[in-house]
Amino acid sequence: MIFDTLIIGGGVSGMQCALVLGSGMKKPFASDKNVGIIIHQRSSHLQNALFNNVLGLPSGTLGADILASGKRQIAENYPEILQLEKEKVTAIARDSDLYKVTTNKCEYHTKIVVLALNYANPFTIQGLASFLEPHKRANASKNRIQLKHQDYLVKEGLYVCGTLAGVRSQYAIAAGSGASVATDILTLWNNGVHTKIHDKL
Ligand SMILES: Cc1cc2nc3c(=O)[nH]c(=O)nc-3n(C[C@H](O)[C@H](O)[C@H](O)COP(=O)(O)OP(=O)(O)OC[C@H]3O[C@@H](n4cnc5c(N)ncnc54)[C@H](O)[C@@H]3O)c2cc1C
């Protein structure tokens, strides 16, 4: 199977991107799209986090609980999104019109890649070294990194979101970047007509 979009990373920005993309897949222009998420979570910053300052999250919410509930929310609301568990991406390469995403277990082909990773250094995915630069909104002594991009687009078909996109490390900001990329992809699929997805009573 060739994916239309493959999200890499199962933390805040990746799961938020998946939720917004999933909600758009009921639209006719997106209903035939294949979307997957490599939902690796071991190195998520959510693992040890505790939240009191995120709108809508009850005070004291554990990041570890969001990791589990986020996967359930995607599966229950948008079962058409394929969740690929326990795989870590090792390389990304252009393969004619597609991207080849290599993991420690197999290879996938996709038209669009969303890199939803955090700003941890070193960055171990091969094929993107030319886009790496020091993080612009983190304490320089921590040596965090980001990818160069324009409005989250690194190059055609390759998006970045989350703290790897250079945003500050706050839950709401990371989530917003994932949602932003999802709406950009939906807009692309909708022939450039600006698209957002709202449910209402
Ligand atoms: C201890 C702690 C406390 C915090 N407290 C707060 C707080 O109170 N309020 C607040 O707003 N923010 C808080 N934060 C910040 C918040 O958790 C982060 O801003 C947010 O998690 C960043 O989201 P992200 O998507 O960039 O990265 P992450 O959530 O870390 O997600 C990145 C994902 O990429 C995956 N990944 C990495 N490498 C690969 C690979 N090669 N292949 C596949 N997947 C990969 C990881 O496993 C992970 O799931 C806290 C962070 C920490 C560490």
The ligand as a Gaussian input file, in Angstrom:
#p B3LYP/6-31G(d) Opt

LIG

0 1
 C        9.060000      16.604000      32.257000
 C        8.262000      17.458000      31.305000
 C        7.231000      18.226000      31.793000
 C        6.476000      19.041000      30.933000
 N        5.474000      19.802000      31.457000
 C        4.766000      20.621000      30.645000
 C        3.737000      21.440000      31.166000
 O        3.481000      21.452000      32.370000
 N        3.042000      22.216000      30.303000
 C        3.299000      22.249000      28.960000
 O        2.623000      22.944000      28.225000
 N        4.276000      21.472000      28.432000
 C        5.012000      20.676000      29.232000
 N        6.011000      19.890000      28.727000
 C        6.303000      19.995000      27.283000
 C        5.485000      19.077000      26.377000
 O        5.418000      17.770000      26.899000
 C        6.161000      19.088000      25.011000
 O        6.195000      20.416000      24.525000
 C        5.466000      18.201000      23.979000
 O        5.457000      16.862000      24.396000
 C        6.222000      18.319000      22.659000
 O        5.525000      17.590000      21.680000
 P        6.295000      17.007000      20.417000
 O        5.275000      16.448000      19.510000
 O        7.249000      18.026000      19.929000
 O        7.223000      15.859000      21.007000
 P        6.850000      14.509000      21.765000
 O        5.567000      14.630000      22.504000
 O        8.076000      14.167000      22.547000
 O        6.614000      13.485000      20.575000
 C        7.654000      13.103000      19.711000
 C        7.423000      11.646000      19.323000
 O        8.348000      11.229000      18.328000
 C        8.704000       9.884000      18.611000
 N        9.958000       9.577000      17.932000
 C       11.182000      10.049000      18.216000
 N       12.096000       9.520000      17.379000
 C       11.423000       8.705000      16.538000
 C       11.803000       7.896000      15.439000
 N       13.071000       7.797000      15.015000
 N       10.828000       7.182000      14.796000
 C        9.521000       7.270000      15.190000
 N        9.123000       8.043000      16.212000
 C       10.058000       8.745000      16.892000
 C        8.792000       9.850000      20.129000
 O        8.754000       8.536000      20.661000
 C        7.589000      10.684000      20.497000
 O        6.420000       9.914000      20.652000
 C        6.763000      19.071000      29.555000
 C        7.806000      18.277000      29.070000
 C        8.552000      17.491000      29.918000
 C        9.690000      16.673000      29.378000

